[in-house]
């Protein structure tokens, strides 16, 4: 039996059990949510790893107004 025939036989069964007052996301909704959560977790882990590799050196502070530059006297 092909997949198409199996699905056409299951559709009437699903239509009989459908309750318009009780609609939930079901297993498919949970699987989609779990996959999205896993993807976000993996992206955060990758971002933290890449941010750890960044070598950032601050620029030196500019001379303050109290210190006169050389040769200004």
PyMOL Python script that loads the backbone (N, CA, C, O; Angstrom):
from pymol import cmd

cmd.read_pdbstr("""\
ATOM      1  N   UNK A   1       0.850  -1.173   0.000  1.00  0.00           N
ATOM      2  CA  UNK A   1       0.000   0.000   0.000  1.00  0.00           C
ATOM      3  C   UNK A   1       0.900   1.241   0.000  1.00  0.00           C
ATOM      4  O   UNK A   1       1.851   1.330   0.777  1.00  0.00           O
ATOM      5  N   UNK A   2       0.593   2.177  -0.864  1.00  0.00           N
ATOM      6  CA  UNK A   2       1.407   3.385  -0.955  1.00  0.00           C
ATOM      7  C   UNK A   2       1.026   4.362   0.167  1.00  0.00           C
ATOM      8  O   UNK A   2      -0.004   4.215   0.824  1.00  0.00           O
ATOM      9  N   UNK A   3       1.873   5.336   0.355  1.00  0.00           N
ATOM     10  CA  UNK A   3       1.632   6.331   1.410  1.00  0.00           C
ATOM     11  C   UNK A   3       0.389   7.154   1.105  1.00  0.00           C
ATOM     12  O   UNK A   3      -0.338   7.544   2.018  1.00  0.00           O
ATOM     13  N   UNK A   4       0.143   7.421  -0.175  1.00  0.00           N
ATOM     14  CA  UNK A   4      -1.028   8.210  -0.556  1.00  0.00           C
ATOM     15  C   UNK A   4      -2.327   7.480  -0.193  1.00  0.00           C
ATOM     16  O   UNK A   4      -3.271   8.094   0.305  1.00  0.00           O
ATOM     17  N   UNK A   5      -2.367   6.194  -0.440  1.00  0.00           N
ATOM     18  CA  UNK A   5      -3.559   5.414  -0.111  1.00  0.00           C
ATOM     19  C   UNK A   5      -3.761   5.337   1.401  1.00  0.00           C
ATOM     20  O   UNK A   5      -4.892   5.396   1.884  1.00  0.00           O
ATOM     21  N   UNK A   6      -2.687   5.207   2.128  1.00  0.00           N
ATOM     22  CA  UNK A   6      -2.784   5.133   3.588  1.00  0.00           C
ATOM     23  C   UNK A   6      -3.327   6.446   4.155  1.00  0.00           C
ATOM     24  O   UNK A   6      -4.150   6.439   5.070  1.00  0.00           O
ATOM     25  N   UNK A   7      -2.865   7.563   3.608  1.00  0.00           N
ATOM     26  CA  UNK A   7      -3.335   8.862   4.099  1.00  0.00           C
ATOM     27  C   UNK A   7      -4.797   9.094   3.755  1.00  0.00           C
ATOM     28  O   UNK A   7      -5.536   9.651   4.566  1.00  0.00           O
ATOM     29  N   UNK A   8      -5.228   8.682   2.576  1.00  0.00           N
ATOM     30  CA  UNK A   8      -6.628   8.888   2.213  1.00  0.00           C
ATOM     31  C   UNK A   8      -7.559   8.038   3.067  1.00  0.00           C
ATOM     32  O   UNK A   8      -8.721   8.399   3.251  1.00  0.00           O
ATOM     33  N   UNK A   9      -7.077   6.929   3.586  1.00  0.00           N
ATOM     34  CA  UNK A   9      -7.904   6.103   4.472  1.00  0.00           C
ATOM     35  C   UNK A   9      -7.957   6.689   5.884  1.00  0.00           C
ATOM     36  O   UNK A   9      -8.939   6.484   6.597  1.00  0.00           O
ATOM     37  N   UNK A  10      -6.912   7.416   6.296  1.00  0.00           N
ATOM     38  CA  UNK A  10      -6.867   7.968   7.647  1.00  0.00           C
ATOM     39  C   UNK A  10      -7.598   9.303   7.758  1.00  0.00           C
ATOM     40  O   UNK A  10      -7.994   9.685   8.859  1.00  0.00           O
ATOM     41  N   UNK A  11      -7.789  10.017   6.662  1.00  0.00           N
ATOM     42  CA  UNK A  11      -8.434  11.331   6.706  1.00  0.00           C
ATOM     43  C   UNK A  11      -9.866  11.243   7.235  1.00  0.00           C
ATOM     44  O   UNK A  11     -10.233  12.066   8.073  1.00  0.00           O
ATOM     45  N   UNK A  12     -10.697  10.291   6.793  1.00  0.00           N
ATOM     46  CA  UNK A  12     -12.052  10.229   7.361  1.00  0.00           C
ATOM     47  C   UNK A  12     -12.052   9.922   8.858  1.00  0.00           C
ATOM     48  O   UNK A  12     -12.927  10.398   9.582  1.00  0.00           O
ATOM     49  N   UNK A  13     -11.087   9.137   9.330  1.00  0.00           N
ATOM     50  CA  UNK A  13     -11.010   8.826  10.753  1.00  0.00           C
ATOM     51  C   UNK A  13     -10.692  10.102  11.542  1.00  0.00           C
ATOM     52  O   UNK A  13     -11.270  10.346  12.601  1.00  0.00           O
ATOM     53  N   UNK A  14      -9.777  10.903  11.019  1.00  0.00           N
ATOM     54  CA  UNK A  14      -9.412  12.147  11.697  1.00  0.00           C
ATOM     55  C   UNK A  14     -10.568  13.126  11.671  1.00  0.00           C
ATOM     56  O   UNK A  14     -10.764  13.869  12.633  1.00  0.00           O
ATOM     57  N   UNK A  15     -11.335  13.148  10.601  1.00  0.00           N
ATOM     58  CA  UNK A  15     -12.464  14.070  10.499  1.00  0.00           C
ATOM     59  C   UNK A  15     -13.561  13.705  11.491  1.00  0.00           C
ATOM     60  O   UNK A  15     -14.251  14.595  11.990  1.00  0.00           O
ATOM     61  N   UNK A  16     -13.740  12.433  11.788  1.00  0.00           N
ATOM     62  CA  UNK A  16     -14.766  12.011  12.736  1.00  0.00           C
ATOM     63  C   UNK A  16     -14.384  12.409  14.167  1.00  0.00           C
ATOM     64  O   UNK A  16     -15.257  12.731  14.974  1.00  0.00           O
ATOM     65  N   UNK A  17     -13.104  12.389  14.476  1.00  0.00           N
ATOM     66  CA  UNK A  17     -12.640  12.677  15.835  1.00  0.00           C
ATOM     67  C   UNK A  17     -12.388  14.167  16.064  1.00  0.00           C
ATOM     68  O   UNK A  17     -12.087  14.560  17.191  1.00  0.00           O
ATOM     69  N   UNK A  18     -12.500  14.998  15.050  1.00  0.00           N
ATOM     70  CA  UNK A  18     -12.211  16.422  15.162  1.00  0.00           C
ATOM     71  C   UNK A  18     -13.290  17.137  15.965  1.00  0.00           C
ATOM     72  O   UNK A  18     -14.477  17.039  15.654  1.00  0.00           O
ATOM     73  N   UNK A  19     -12.869  17.849  16.992  1.00  0.00           N
ATOM     74  CA  UNK A  19     -13.789  18.625  17.820  1.00  0.00           C
ATOM     75  C   UNK A  19     -13.457  20.098  17.624  1.00  0.00           C
ATOM     76  O   UNK A  19     -12.356  20.532  17.961  1.00  0.00           O
ATOM     77  N   UNK A  20     -14.389  20.866  17.087  1.00  0.00           N
ATOM     78  CA  UNK A  20     -14.130  22.275  16.785  1.00  0.00           C
ATOM     79  C   UNK A  20     -13.916  23.107  18.039  1.00  0.00           C
ATOM     80  O   UNK A  20     -13.321  24.182  17.957  1.00  0.00           O
ATOM     81  N   UNK A  21     -14.371  22.656  19.178  1.00  0.00           N
ATOM     82  CA  UNK A  21     -14.217  23.400  20.425  1.00  0.00           C
ATOM     83  C   UNK A  21     -12.908  23.096  21.138  1.00  0.00           C
ATOM     84  O   UNK A  21     -12.548  23.793  22.087  1.00  0.00           O
ATOM     85  N   UNK A  22     -12.191  22.072  20.702  1.00  0.00           N
ATOM     86  CA  UNK A  22     -10.952  21.680  21.363  1.00  0.00           C
ATOM     87  C   UNK A  22      -9.866  21.469  20.306  1.00  0.00           C
ATOM     88  O   UNK A  22      -9.716  20.373  19.765  1.00  0.00           O
ATOM     89  N   UNK A  23      -9.121  22.523  20.023  1.00  0.00           N
ATOM     90  CA  UNK A  23      -8.047  22.450  19.044  1.00  0.00           C
ATOM     91  C   UNK A  23      -6.739  22.706  19.780  1.00  0.00           C
ATOM     92  O   UNK A  23      -6.580  23.743  20.424  1.00  0.00           O
ATOM     93  N   UNK A  24      -5.810  21.773  19.688  1.00  0.00           N
ATOM     94  CA  UNK A  24      -4.513  21.901  20.344  1.00  0.00           C
ATOM     95  C   UNK A  24      -3.410  21.722  19.311  1.00  0.00           C
ATOM     96  O   UNK A  24      -3.647  21.148  18.248  1.00  0.00           O
ATOM     97  N   UNK A  25      -2.200  22.208  19.611  1.00  0.00           N
ATOM     98  CA  UNK A  25      -1.112  22.058  18.651  1.00  0.00           C
ATOM     99  C   UNK A  25      -0.684  20.601  18.473  1.00  0.00           C
ATOM    100  O   UNK A  25      -0.207  20.229  17.401  1.00  0.00           O
ATOM    101  N   UNK A  26      -0.845  19.786  19.488  1.00  0.00           N
ATOM    102  CA  UNK A  26      -0.527  18.370  19.361  1.00  0.00           C
ATOM    103  C   UNK A  26       0.959  18.079  19.314  1.00  0.00           C
ATOM    104  O   UNK A  26       1.794  18.908  19.677  1.00  0.00           O
ATOM    105  N   UNK A  27       1.260  16.888  18.860  1.00  0.00           N
ATOM    106  CA  UNK A  27       2.645  16.407  18.824  1.00  0.00           C
ATOM    107  C   UNK A  27       3.464  17.193  17.806  1.00  0.00           C
ATOM    108  O   UNK A  27       4.622  17.525  18.060  1.00  0.00           O
ATOM    109  N   UNK A  28       2.867  17.489  16.657  1.00  0.00           N
ATOM    110  CA  UNK A  28       3.601  18.233  15.632  1.00  0.00           C
ATOM    111  C   UNK A  28       4.009  19.616  16.145  1.00  0.00           C
ATOM    112  O   UNK A  28       5.126  20.064  15.888  1.00  0.00           O
ATOM    113  N   UNK A  29       3.127  20.285  16.855  1.00  0.00           N
ATOM    114  CA  UNK A  29       3.462  21.587  17.426  1.00  0.00           C
ATOM    115  C   UNK A  29       4.593  21.494  18.432  1.00  0.00           C
ATOM    116  O   UNK A  29       5.461  22.365  18.481  1.00  0.00           O
ATOM    117  N   UNK A  30       4.583  20.432  19.241  1.00  0.00           N
ATOM    118  CA  UNK A  30       5.658  20.238  20.211  1.00  0.00           C
ATOM    119  C   UNK A  30       6.987  19.973  19.506  1.00  0.00           C
ATOM    120  O   UNK A  30       8.024  20.500  19.910  1.00  0.00           O
ATOM    121  N   UNK A  31       6.954  19.163  18.461  1.00  0.00           N
ATOM    122  CA  UNK A  31       8.192  18.841  17.728  1.00  0.00           C
ATOM    123  C   UNK A  31       8.764  20.098  17.084  1.00  0.00           C
ATOM    124  O   UNK A  31       9.973  20.325  17.139  1.00  0.00           O
ATOM    125  N   UNK A  32       7.911  20.913  16.477  1.00  0.00           N
ATOM    126  CA  UNK A  32       8.385  22.154  15.851  1.00  0.00           C
ATOM    127  C   UNK A  32       8.975  23.082  16.913  1.00  0.00           C
ATOM    128  O   UNK A  32      10.035  23.669  16.695  1.00  0.00           O
ATOM    129  N   UNK A  33       8.310  23.221  18.046  1.00  0.00           N
ATOM    130  CA  UNK A  33       8.814  24.069  19.131  1.00  0.00           C
ATOM    131  C   UNK A  33      10.149  23.541  19.664  1.00  0.00           C
ATOM    132  O   UNK A  33      11.067  24.322  19.916  1.00  0.00           O
ATOM    133  N   UNK A  34      10.260  22.222  19.835  1.00  0.00           N
ATOM    134  CA  UNK A  34      11.499  21.633  20.350  1.00  0.00           C
ATOM    135  C   UNK A  34      12.648  21.836  19.371  1.00  0.00           C
ATOM    136  O   UNK A  34      13.771  22.111  19.795  1.00  0.00           O
ATOM    137  N   UNK A  35      12.392  21.705  18.068  1.00  0.00           N
ATOM    138  CA  UNK A  35      13.436  21.918  17.067  1.00  0.00           C
ATOM    139  C   UNK A  35      13.888  23.372  17.069  1.00  0.00           C
ATOM    140  O   UNK A  35      15.082  23.651  16.964  1.00  0.00           O
ATOM    141  N   UNK A  36      12.946  24.295  17.186  1.00  0.00           N
ATOM    142  CA  UNK A  36      13.306  25.716  17.230  1.00  0.00           C
ATOM    143  C   UNK A  36      14.111  26.033  18.490  1.00  0.00           C
ATOM    144  O   UNK A  36      15.076  26.794  18.429  1.00  0.00           O
ATOM    145  N   UNK A  37      13.730  25.464  19.618  1.00  0.00           N
ATOM    146  CA  UNK A  37      14.469  25.686  20.867  1.00  0.00           C
ATOM    147  C   UNK A  37      15.887  25.124  20.756  1.00  0.00           C
ATOM    148  O   UNK A  37      16.841  25.754  21.211  1.00  0.00           O
ATOM    149  N   UNK A  38      16.026  23.956  20.162  1.00  0.00           N
ATOM    150  CA  UNK A  38      17.351  23.359  19.974  1.00  0.00           C
ATOM    151  C   UNK A  38      18.201  24.214  19.051  1.00  0.00           C
ATOM    152  O   UNK A  38      19.395  24.387  19.295  1.00  0.00           O
ATOM    153  N   UNK A  39      17.606  24.748  17.996  1.00  0.00           N
ATOM    154  CA  UNK A  39      18.349  25.608  17.072  1.00  0.00           C
ATOM    155  C   UNK A  39      18.824  26.881  17.769  1.00  0.00           C
ATOM    156  O   UNK A  39      19.959  27.308  17.559  1.00  0.00           O
ATOM    157  N   UNK A  40      17.982  27.487  18.586  1.00  0.00           N
ATOM    158  CA  UNK A  40      18.385  28.696  19.317  1.00  0.00           C
ATOM    159  C   UNK A  40      19.506  28.379  20.297  1.00  0.00           C
ATOM    160  O   UNK A  40      20.449  29.158  20.434  1.00  0.00           O
ATOM    161  N   UNK A  41      19.411  27.245  20.977  1.00  0.00           N
ATOM    162  CA  UNK A  41      20.460  26.852  21.924  1.00  0.00           C
ATOM    163  C   UNK A  41      21.794  26.656  21.199  1.00  0.00           C
ATOM    164  O   UNK A  41      22.838  27.089  21.688  1.00  0.00           O
ATOM    165  N   UNK A  42      21.757  26.006  20.039  1.00  0.00           N
ATOM    166  CA  UNK A  42      22.989  25.781  19.275  1.00  0.00           C
ATOM    167  C   UNK A  42      23.574  27.108  18.773  1.00  0.00           C
ATOM    168  O   UNK A  42      24.791  27.293  18.786  1.00  0.00           O
ATOM    169  N   UNK A  43      22.713  28.028  18.332  1.00  0.00           N
ATOM    170  CA  UNK A  43      23.200  29.331  17.886  1.00  0.00           C
ATOM    171  C   UNK A  43      23.822  30.126  19.027  1.00  0.00           C
ATOM    172  O   UNK A  43      24.845  30.783  18.836  1.00  0.00           O
ATOM    173  N   UNK A  44      23.216  30.073  20.213  1.00  0.00           N
ATOM    174  CA  UNK A  44      23.788  30.776  21.369  1.00  0.00           C
ATOM    175  C   UNK A  44      25.136  30.182  21.763  1.00  0.00           C
ATOM    176  O   UNK A  44      26.067  30.914  22.099  1.00  0.00           O
ATOM    177  N   UNK A  45      25.238  28.877  21.723  1.00  0.00           N
ATOM    178  CA  UNK A  45      26.498  28.208  22.059  1.00  0.00           C
ATOM    179  C   UNK A  45      27.583  28.601  21.058  1.00  0.00           C
ATOM    180  O   UNK A  45      28.718  28.877  21.447  1.00  0.00           O
ATOM    181  N   UNK A  46      27.238  28.628  19.776  1.00  0.00           N
ATOM    182  CA  UNK A  46      28.194  29.015  18.746  1.00  0.00           C
ATOM    183  C   UNK A  46      28.611  30.471  18.908  1.00  0.00           C
ATOM    184  O   UNK A  46      29.788  30.801  18.761  1.00  0.00           O
ATOM    185  N   UNK A  47      27.637  31.356  19.216  1.00  0.00           N
ATOM    186  CA  UNK A  47      27.946  32.763  19.399  1.00  0.00           C
ATOM    187  C   UNK A  47      28.908  32.963  20.568  1.00  0.00           C
ATOM    188  O   UNK A  47      29.854  33.744  20.464  1.00  0.00           O
ATOM    189  N   UNK A  48      28.675  32.266  21.675  1.00  0.00           N
ATOM    190  CA  UNK A  48      29.566  32.389  22.831  1.00  0.00           C
ATOM    191  C   UNK A  48      30.970  31.915  22.493  1.00  0.00           C
ATOM    192  O   UNK A  48      31.950  32.509  22.943  1.00  0.00           O
ATOM    193  N   UNK A  49      31.076  30.862  21.714  1.00  0.00           N
ATOM    194  CA  UNK A  49      32.380  30.354  21.314  1.00  0.00           C
ATOM    195  C   UNK A  49      33.106  31.372  20.436  1.00  0.00           C
ATOM    196  O   UNK A  49      34.304  31.598  20.613  1.00  0.00           O
ATOM    197  N   UNK A  50      32.394  31.985  19.496  1.00  0.00           N
ATOM    198  CA  UNK A  50      33.010  32.971  18.623  1.00  0.00           C
ATOM    199  C   UNK A  50      33.364  34.250  19.373  1.00  0.00           C
ATOM    200  O   UNK A  50      34.399  34.856  19.097  1.00  0.00           O
ATOM    201  N   UNK A  51      32.531  34.667  20.309  1.00  0.00           N
ATOM    202  CA  UNK A  51      32.830  35.870  21.084  1.00  0.00           C
ATOM    203  C   UNK A  51      34.047  35.652  21.990  1.00  0.00           C
ATOM    204  O   UNK A  51      34.769  36.601  22.296  1.00  0.00           O
ATOM    205  N   UNK A  52      34.270  34.424  22.411  1.00  0.00           N
ATOM    206  CA  UNK A  52      35.439  34.128  23.225  1.00  0.00           C
ATOM    207  C   UNK A  52      36.732  34.251  22.451  1.00  0.00           C
ATOM    208  O   UNK A  52      37.784  34.476  23.049  1.00  0.00           O
ATOM    209  N   UNK A  53      36.683  34.112  21.144  1.00  0.00           N
ATOM    210  CA  UNK A  53      37.875  34.207  20.301  1.00  0.00           C
ATOM    211  C   UNK A  53      38.251  35.645  19.966  1.00  0.00           C
ATOM    212  O   UNK A  53      39.342  35.893  19.452  1.00  0.00           O
ATOM    213  N   UNK A  54      37.369  36.591  20.248  1.00  0.00           N
ATOM    214  CA  UNK A  54      37.619  37.990  19.893  1.00  0.00           C
ATOM    215  C   UNK A  54      38.695  38.552  20.808  1.00  0.00           C
ATOM    216  O   UNK A  54      38.610  38.428  22.030  1.00  0.00           O
ATOM    217  N   UNK A  55      39.711  39.171  20.210  1.00  0.00           N
ATOM    218  CA  UNK A  55      40.783  39.810  20.961  1.00  0.00           C
ATOM    219  C   UNK A  55      40.592  41.316  20.810  1.00  0.00           C
ATOM    220  O   UNK A  55      40.946  41.892  19.781  1.00  0.00           O
ATOM    221  N   UNK A  56      40.039  41.944  21.826  1.00  0.00           N
ATOM    222  CA  UNK A  56      39.704  43.358  21.765  1.00  0.00           C
ATOM    223  C   UNK A  56      40.647  44.140  22.655  1.00  0.00           C
ATOM    224  O   UNK A  56      40.772  43.857  23.846  1.00  0.00           O
ATOM    225  N   UNK A  57      41.312  45.127  22.070  1.00  0.00           N
ATOM    226  CA  UNK A  57      42.166  46.022  22.850  1.00  0.00           C
ATOM    227  C   UNK A  57      41.567  47.418  22.774  1.00  0.00           C
ATOM    228  O   UNK A  57      41.267  47.923  21.692  1.00  0.00           O
ATOM    229  N   UNK A  58      41.399  48.031  23.935  1.00  0.00           N
ATOM    230  CA  UNK A  58      40.836  49.379  23.961  1.00  0.00           C
ATOM    231  C   UNK A  58      41.859  50.385  23.460  1.00  0.00           C
ATOM    232  O   UNK A  58      43.064  50.211  23.642  1.00  0.00           O
ATOM    233  N   UNK A  59      41.364  51.428  22.833  1.00  0.00           N
ATOM    234  CA  UNK A  59      42.243  52.507  22.387  1.00  0.00           C
ATOM    235  C   UNK A  59      42.711  53.277  23.615  1.00  0.00           C
ATOM    236  O   UNK A  59      41.975  53.380  24.596  1.00  0.00           O
ATOM    237  N   UNK A  60      43.907  53.809  23.572  1.00  0.00           N
ATOM    238  CA  UNK A  60      44.373  54.588  24.733  1.00  0.00           C
ATOM    239  C   UNK A  60      43.501  55.819  24.936  1.00  0.00           C
ATOM    240  O   UNK A  60      42.959  56.385  23.986  1.00  0.00           O
ATOM    241  N   UNK A  61      43.380  56.217  26.190  1.00  0.00           N
ATOM    242  CA  UNK A  61      42.550  57.375  26.511  1.00  0.00           C
ATOM    243  C   UNK A  61      43.184  58.637  25.924  1.00  0.00           C
ATOM    244  O   UNK A  61      44.404  58.787  25.978  1.00  0.00           O
ATOM    245  N   UNK A  62      42.392  59.537  25.372  1.00  0.00           N
ATOM    246  CA  UNK A  62      42.959  60.781  24.827  1.00  0.00           C
ATOM    247  C   UNK A  62      43.508  61.647  25.958  1.00  0.00           C
ATOM    248  O   UNK A  62      43.102  61.523  27.114  1.00  0.00           O
ATOM    249  N   UNK A  63      44.412  62.498  25.606  1.00  0.00           N
ATOM    250  CA  UNK A  63      45.033  63.383  26.620  1.00  0.00           C
ATOM    251  C   UNK A  63      43.957  64.287  27.210  1.00  0.00           C
ATOM    252  O   UNK A  63      43.087  64.791  26.499  1.00  0.00           O
ATOM    253  N   UNK A  64      44.034  64.480  28.513  1.00  0.00           N
ATOM    254  CA  UNK A  64      43.042  65.343  29.175  1.00  0.00           C
ATOM    255  C   UNK A  64      43.403  66.794  28.996  1.00  0.00           C
ATOM    256  O   UNK A  64      44.520  67.091  28.571  1.00  0.00           O
ATOM    257  N   UNK A  65      42.523  67.698  29.296  1.00  0.00           N
ATOM    258  CA  UNK A  65      42.732  69.140  29.118  1.00  0.00           C
ATOM    259  C   UNK A  65      43.776  69.654  30.107  1.00  0.00           C
ATOM    260  O   UNK A  65      44.406  70.679  29.844  1.00  0.00           O
ATOM    261  N   UNK A  66      43.976  68.982  31.221  1.00  0.00           N
ATOM    262  CA  UNK A  66      44.933  69.453  32.239  1.00  0.00           C
ATOM    263  C   UNK A  66      46.374  69.249  31.759  1.00  0.00           C
ATOM    264  O   UNK A  66      47.255  70.026  32.126  1.00  0.00           O
ATOM    265  N   UNK A  67      46.619  68.255  30.975  1.00  0.00           N
ATOM    266  CA  UNK A  67      47.977  68.008  30.513  1.00  0.00           C
ATOM    267  C   UNK A  67      48.217  68.777  29.213  1.00  0.00           C
ATOM    268  O   UNK A  67      47.476  68.617  28.244  1.00  0.00           O
ATOM    269  N   UNK A  68      49.206  69.571  29.201  1.00  0.00           N
ATOM    270  CA  UNK A  68      49.507  70.354  28.002  1.00  0.00           C
ATOM    271  C   UNK A  68      50.338  69.496  27.068  1.00  0.00           C
ATOM    272  O   UNK A  68      51.219  68.773  27.535  1.00  0.00           O
ATOM    273  N   UNK A  69      50.096  69.547  25.781  1.00  0.00           N
ATOM    274  CA  UNK A  69      50.901  68.774  24.838  1.00  0.00           C
ATOM    275  C   UNK A  69      52.329  69.312  24.803  1.00  0.00           C
ATOM    276  O   UNK A  69      52.558  70.471  25.149  1.00  0.00           O
ATOM    277  N   UNK A  70      53.261  68.510  24.402  1.00  0.00           N
ATOM    278  CA  UNK A  70      54.674  68.897  24.362  1.00  0.00           C
ATOM    279  C   UNK A  70      54.863  70.017  23.356  1.00  0.00           C
ATOM    280  O   UNK A  70      54.269  70.000  22.278  1.00  0.00           O
ATOM    281  N   UNK A  71      55.686  70.986  23.709  1.00  0.00           N
ATOM    282  CA  UNK A  71      55.997  72.085  22.813  1.00  0.00           C
ATOM    283  C   UNK A  71      54.980  73.211  22.860  1.00  0.00           C
ATOM    284  O   UNK A  71      55.102  74.167  22.093  1.00  0.00           O
ATOM    285  N   UNK A  72      53.969  73.135  23.740  1.00  0.00           N
ATOM    286  CA  UNK A  72      52.960  74.181  23.798  1.00  0.00           C
ATOM    287  C   UNK A  72      53.399  75.327  24.699  1.00  0.00           C
ATOM    288  O   UNK A  72      52.760  76.379  24.686  1.00  0.00           O
ATOM    289  N   UNK A  73      54.443  75.169  25.465  1.00  0.00           N
ATOM    290  CA  UNK A  73      54.870  76.209  26.397  1.00  0.00           C
ATOM    291  C   UNK A  73      55.636  77.278  25.750  1.00  0.00           C
ATOM    292  O   UNK A  73      56.062  78.222  26.416  1.00  0.00           O
TER     293      UNK A  73
END
""", "prot")
cmd.dss("prot")
cmd.show_as("cartoon", "prot")
cmd.util.cbc("prot")
cmd.orient("prot")
